[in-house]
Amino acid sequence: MRYFLQVMDGSGDGPVNMSLDFADQEEAIRQAHVALAEMARDGLPKEPVNMMSVEVFNEHKQPITELRLTFEVIPKFPSTTG
């Protein structure tokens, strides 16, 4: 069955759209997990986006699920500059 993936790699360059065949919805979602893990392995998302995601759509281009990884730095000490 045909599924569509929209990939945001955290670079800020905009989404990449792909059309792929998977046996079923569970396989499409499983492969989206793999894609997101591989993107994270290649490097965490950078500012200003700080997020990478893979959104899965069915054959009618209706959204099924979105997998998202965000990277956040939360300072715990007062700034020593300024």
N, CA, C and O of each residue as an XYZ file, in Angstrom:
328
protein
N       0.841     -1.169      0.000
C       0.000      0.000      0.000
C       0.893      1.241      0.000
O       1.962      1.232      0.611
N       0.477      2.279     -0.660
C       1.246      3.513     -0.792
C       1.041      4.392      0.446
O      -0.084      4.616      0.892
N       2.170      4.885      0.989
C       2.155      5.830      2.100
C       3.048      7.000      1.723
O       3.936      6.878      0.880
N       2.801      8.115      2.350
C       3.577      9.317      2.105
C       4.229      9.740      3.406
O       3.603      9.725      4.465
N       5.503     10.119      3.311
C       6.246     10.601      4.468
C       6.678     12.027      4.196
O       7.126     12.359      3.098
N       6.540     12.862      5.207
C       7.056     14.221      5.140
C       8.131     14.322      6.216
O       7.854     14.160      7.405
N       9.354     14.591      5.784
C      10.510     14.562      6.671
C      11.050     15.973      6.862
O      11.317     16.688      5.897
N      11.205     16.359      8.127
C      11.887     17.605      8.498
C      13.155     17.179      9.224
O      13.083     16.578     10.295
N      14.320     17.487      8.648
C      15.568     16.975      9.212
C      16.231     17.902     10.222
O      17.330     17.611     10.694
N      15.587     19.005     10.560
C      16.147     19.905     11.558
C      17.088     20.942     10.993
O      17.621     21.761     11.742
N      17.306     20.929      9.693
C      18.236     21.879      9.078
C      17.591     23.227      8.799
O      18.287     24.216      8.569
N      16.260     23.271      8.818
C      15.554     24.503      8.494
C      15.319     24.691      7.011
O      14.807     25.729      6.591
N      15.690     23.692      6.201
C      15.536     23.794      4.748
C      14.131     23.468      4.260
O      13.867     23.549      3.061
N      13.236     23.106      5.151
C      11.881     22.751      4.748
C      11.712     21.255      4.623
O      12.686     20.506      4.695
N      10.481     20.816      4.437
C      10.212     19.376      4.418
C      10.623     18.699      3.113
O      10.667     19.318      2.050
N      10.920     17.416      3.231
C      11.155     16.546      2.083
C       9.990     15.566      2.049
O       9.689     14.923      3.055
N       9.339     15.450      0.910
C       8.190     14.564      0.759
C       8.596     13.322     -0.015
O       9.283     13.400     -1.033
N       8.153     12.167      0.492
C       8.463     10.892     -0.149
C       7.197     10.060     -0.278
O       6.274     10.182      0.527
N       7.164      9.228     -1.285
C       6.070      8.285     -1.504
C       6.676      6.888     -1.515
O       7.544      6.590     -2.335
N       6.213      6.021     -0.593
C       6.796      4.686     -0.454
C       5.698      3.643     -0.288
O       4.587      3.955      0.140
N       6.023      2.413     -0.629
C       5.091      1.299     -0.444
C       5.476      0.508      0.799
O       6.637      0.143      0.981
N       4.484      0.247      1.656
C       4.659     -0.580      2.843
C       3.528     -1.592      2.892
O       2.466     -1.375      2.309
N       3.757     -2.697      3.586
C       2.752     -3.754      3.680
C       1.483     -3.269      4.370
O       0.374     -3.637      3.983
N       1.660     -2.431      5.404
C       0.505     -1.943      6.156
C       0.900     -0.695      6.937
O       2.046     -0.249      6.881
N      -0.055     -0.147      7.657
C       0.165      1.090      8.407
C       1.223      0.903      9.492
O       2.045      1.793      9.710
N       1.214     -0.227     10.164
C       2.192     -0.479     11.222
C       3.612     -0.470     10.674
O       4.524      0.049     11.318
N       3.802     -1.039      9.493
C       5.126     -1.044      8.869
C       5.541      0.368      8.467
O       6.710      0.727      8.612
N       4.628      1.158      7.977
C       4.937      2.548      7.618
C       5.392      3.322      8.849
O       6.363      4.076      8.786
N       4.698      3.139      9.962
C       5.061      3.833     11.203
C       6.390      3.310     11.737
O       7.213      4.090     12.217
N       6.606      2.014     11.661
C       7.870      1.429     12.112
C       9.041      2.005     11.304
O      10.085      2.325     11.872
N       8.874      2.135     10.003
C       9.937      2.695      9.169
C      10.145      4.183      9.443
O      11.259      4.688      9.306
N       9.088      4.882      9.825
C       9.232      6.286     10.226
C      10.083      6.380     11.488
O      10.905      7.287     11.612
N       9.893      5.446     12.432
C      10.739      5.394     13.632
C      12.206      5.215     13.244
O      13.084      5.904     13.764
N      12.458      4.295     12.335
C      13.824      4.025     11.885
C      14.422      5.270     11.235
O      15.567      5.626     11.513
N      13.661      5.925     10.381
C      14.150      7.127      9.694
C      14.501      8.220     10.697
O      15.540      8.867     10.567
N      13.645      8.433     11.695
C      13.907      9.469     12.698
C      15.148      9.118     13.518
O      15.960      9.997     13.807
N      15.304      7.865     13.891
C      16.486      7.440     14.647
C      17.761      7.638     13.832
O      18.782      8.064     14.373
N      17.711      7.333     12.546
C      18.887      7.524     11.687
C      19.231      8.999     11.537
O      20.406      9.364     11.520
N      18.212      9.849     11.427
C      18.473     11.293     11.336
C      19.132     11.781     12.622
O      20.076     12.569     12.570
N      18.647     11.323     13.774
C      19.218     11.736     15.059
C      20.652     11.234     15.198
O      21.505     11.931     15.747
N      20.915     10.039     14.707
C      22.271      9.494     14.761
C      23.239     10.366     13.964
O      24.403     10.514     14.336
N      22.752     10.938     12.872
C      23.590     11.795     12.032
C      23.823     13.167     12.644
O      24.710     13.894     12.196
N      23.052     13.537     13.655
C      23.235     14.817     14.330
C      21.924     15.350     14.868
O      20.880     15.244     14.223
N      21.991     15.922     16.053
C      20.797     16.484     16.675
C      20.330     17.721     15.919
O      21.126     18.368     15.238
N      19.051     18.052     16.034
C      18.548     19.254     15.355
C      19.216     20.506     15.901
O      19.600     20.566     17.069
N      19.345     21.496     15.041
C      20.042     22.737     15.400
C      19.076     23.916     15.408
O      17.984     23.855     14.844
N      19.510     24.990     16.062
C      18.722     26.224     16.060
C      18.622     26.741     14.642
O      19.533     26.471     13.860
N      17.618     27.442     14.262
C      16.499     27.882     15.098
C      15.377     26.858     15.186
O      14.427     27.062     15.941
N      15.458     25.764     14.437
C      14.349     24.808     14.396
C      14.331     23.922     15.640
O      13.282     23.762     16.265
N      15.475     23.343     16.009
C      15.605     22.466     17.180
C      14.643     21.287     17.169
O      14.291     20.770     18.230
N      14.213     20.854     15.991
C      13.239     19.784     15.888
C      13.439     19.041     14.579
O      13.754     19.639     13.550
N      13.250     17.732     14.633
C      13.184     16.933     13.413
C      11.973     16.028     13.544
O      11.598     15.619     14.643
N      11.369     15.722     12.406
C      10.145     14.929     12.472
C       9.948     14.119     11.197
O      10.502     14.420     10.140
N       9.134     13.081     11.344
C       8.673     12.288     10.209
C       7.166     12.150     10.386
O       6.699     11.598     11.382
N       6.412     12.650      9.419
C       4.962     12.541      9.465
C       4.525     11.516      8.423
O       4.999     11.527      7.287
N       3.622     10.637      8.822
C       3.144      9.553      7.964
C       1.715      9.861      7.525
O       0.856     10.203      8.337
N       1.484      9.728      6.205
C       0.160      9.944      5.618
C      -0.269      8.665      4.905
O       0.571      7.922      4.397
N      -1.566      8.412      4.869
C      -2.066      7.232      4.163
C      -2.130      7.493      2.659
O      -1.704      8.544      2.181
N      -2.666      6.527      1.927
C      -2.714      6.629      0.461
C      -3.577      7.785     -0.028
O      -3.446      8.213     -1.174
N      -4.461      8.295      0.835
C      -5.309      9.441      0.491
C      -4.707     10.758      0.991
O      -5.348     11.808      0.958
N      -3.449     10.668      1.456
C      -2.698     11.803      1.994
C      -3.347     12.386      3.242
O      -3.240     13.583      3.509
N      -4.019     11.532      3.999
C      -4.562     11.920      5.296
C      -3.515     11.585      6.354
O      -2.929     10.503      6.311
N      -3.267     12.496      7.311
C      -2.241     12.236      8.323
C      -2.616     11.066      9.229
O      -3.760     10.930      9.662
N      -1.615     10.226      9.503
C      -1.788      9.090     10.408
C      -1.118      9.380     11.742
O      -1.736      9.263     12.800
N       0.153      9.759     11.680
C       0.900     10.040     12.902
C       2.117     10.889     12.564
O       2.578     10.921     11.423
N       2.622     11.571     13.575
C       3.857     12.346     13.427
C       4.796     11.956     14.551
O       4.419     11.956     15.722
N       6.017     11.625     14.183
C       7.069     11.330     15.146
C       7.970     12.550     15.187
O       8.413     13.037     14.147
N       8.243     13.044     16.389
C       8.990     14.294     16.496
C      10.061     14.170     17.573
O       9.824     13.621     18.649
N      11.246     14.695     17.258
C      12.346     14.768     18.207
C      12.714     16.236     18.358
O      13.035     16.907     17.378
N      12.667     16.729     19.588
C      13.068     18.110     19.839
C      14.314     18.111     20.710
O      14.518     17.216     21.531
N      15.137     19.123     20.520
C      16.353     19.287     21.302
C      16.267     20.631     21.996
O      16.062     21.663     21.359
N      16.427     20.605     23.309
C      16.261     21.820     24.090
C      17.400     21.918     25.096
O      17.731     20.940     25.767
N      17.991     23.092     25.199
C      19.002     23.368     26.211
C      18.336     24.232     27.272
O      17.781     25.287     26.964
N      18.393     23.783     28.519
C      17.748     24.501     29.616
C      18.824     24.869     30.630
O      19.216     24.033     31.444
N      19.313     26.125     30.591
C      20.345     26.544     31.537
C      19.823     26.466     32.973
O      18.673     26.814     33.242
N      20.674     26.007     33.889
C      20.307     25.882     35.299
C      21.093     26.827     36.202
O      20.832     26.900     37.403
N      22.051     27.549     35.630
C      22.852     28.480     36.407
C      22.678     29.877     35.839
O      22.461     30.033     34.638
N      22.770     30.897     36.688
C      22.692     32.269     36.160
C      23.846     32.530     35.199
O      24.935     31.976     35.348
N      23.594     33.368     34.229
C      24.616     33.725     33.260
C      25.757     34.448     33.950
O      25.530     35.281     34.828
N      27.001     34.130     33.552
C      28.166     34.807     34.113
C      28.624     35.941     33.214
O      29.622     36.600     33.504
N      27.897     36.177     32.114
C      28.246     37.274     31.218
C      27.187     38.345     31.304
O      26.040     38.070     31.655
N      27.570     39.567     30.984
C      26.616     40.664     30.877
C      26.276     41.198     32.174
O      25.481     42.133     32.267
